[in-house]
């Protein structure tokens, strides 16, 4: 049996840099997204400030079915959220939450599933 894989990426821009330089916000995003996915955090969250030559915040947590990572880029006002799981979840709920929480216009969001080739 091959383990199932559910991998979604939310790539958004046009976000206030003030929101993207907020470690507490990234921490709460990690916790809230794990709850929306109905998964438990078993490691982290770890949230760190970027370097002055690459400003923003990076956050990561290990969930009981894999991981969630968030990278913000405060200069250009961008955020990338990556959710990889071996358990299905509702990505539309996550998308709706992120649009609201980050105050992102839907036109400023790439949202896609990573597809893996079949293997035997």
PyMOL commands that set and color helices and strands:
alter all, ss='L'
color gray80, all
select helices_A, chain A and resi 17-20+23-36+91-101+106-108
alter helices_A, ss='H'
color red, helices_A
select strands_A, chain A and resi 6-13+41-51+54-63+66-73+78-85+109-113
alter strands_A, ss='S'
color yellow, strands_A
deselect
rebuild
show_as cartoon
